[in-house]
């Protein structure tokens, strides 16, 4: 299990807020991504990049 997944399970709102700050996406868009709903390829790439950056910091 990755570190971001562990954080997501313990503090889901914290990770979503941090990703929305870094990607300048709305928290609602980030939430939709984690729920598995449709989002654009660009949005998916931004979120995945932000997750990698957060994991690198941990």
ABEGO torsion letter per residue (X at the ends): XBAAAAAAAABAAAAAAAAAAAAGBBAAAAAAAAAGBBBBAAAAAAAAAAAAAAAAAX
